[in-house]
Amino acid sequence: MQDLFIMVYLKAPMILNGVCVIWRGWIDLQRLDGMGYLEYDDERAQQEDALAQAAFEEARRRTRDFEDRDRSHREDLESRRQQDPSPGSNMANADVEHKMR
């Protein structure tokens, strides 16, 4: 009887240690062994880089927005403190400012 080789060829994209690669190889289903190799996946790497850049830019935008709102809020508190010189209001504003820190 002749040995029948049933081989499956595979191509599997993956990210290995942060690098986009494609595993290419074959597996003999009778013997459950095979061979393969990794190659750099430039197309997928560019896609992943674009996604990372977009996420980074979004985080920077949100940080800037937060800082702008915080600056505006602090300026409002300062202007209110200057407009209302009554002793009780200064204590309340100082208390609020202390809590913000």
N, C-alpha and C positions, 0 to 999 in steps of 0.2 A: 504494500500500500504506500502510496506516495504522500509525503508530508504536505499538508495544505497550510499555506501561510495566509492568515487573515490579518492584514495590516491596516491600521487606521492612521491617516495623516491628519495632523492637528495644526491649527493656527490659533493661538490664544493671546489676545492683547491683555496686558496687565500693567500695574504700576508696582515696580519692585524697588524697595528702598528709595522711593520718591522719584524714580526714573521710569518714564514710559517705555515699555519694551513689548516685543511680540515674541512669544515662544513658538517656534516652529519645529515640528518633529513628527515622528511616527511611533506607533506602539503595535507590537505583534500581540494580538489578542489570544493566541494559543499559548505562547510562552510568557506573556505579560512582561515583556521587556521592550526596549526601544531606544531611540536616540533623539536628541533635539538640541536646539541652540537658541540663544536669545539674540535679538537684533533690536537696535534702537528704533523707536517709532517716532520719527520726526513730526509727522502730521498730528498725532495725538498729543505730543509734547507742546506743540504750538497752541492747540485748543486748550489744554490745561493751563498754559501760561496766560492765555487771554482771560480765562475764568478767574485765575488768581489775581491778575491785574485789576479786573472789574471789582472783585471783592475788596481789594485794597483801596481802590478809589472811593468805593461806597463807604468804607470805614472812615476814611479821611474826611469825606463830606459830612458824615454824621457827627464826627468830632468837632469840625468847624461850626456846624449848626448848634451843637450843645454849648460850645464856648461863646458863640454870639448871644444865645439866649441867657447864659449865665452873666455875661458882661452887661446886657441890657437890664437884667434883674437887679444887679448890684447898683447900677446907675440910678434905677428907680428908687431903691432903698435910700441911697445917698441923697437924692433930691427931696424925698419925703422927710428925711431927718433934718435937712436944712430948712424946709418950709415950716415945720412944726416944732418950734423951740420949747414947748412945754416940758417940764421935768419928767412927767410920767411917760410921755411918748419916747423920750430919749432912752429911758430904761428898757422899754419894750423893744425898740429898734436894736439896742445893744444886745439884748437877749436873743433876738432873731438872728443877728449877725453871728453871735457866738455859736448858735446851733448850726449854722450853715458851714462853719469851719469844721 
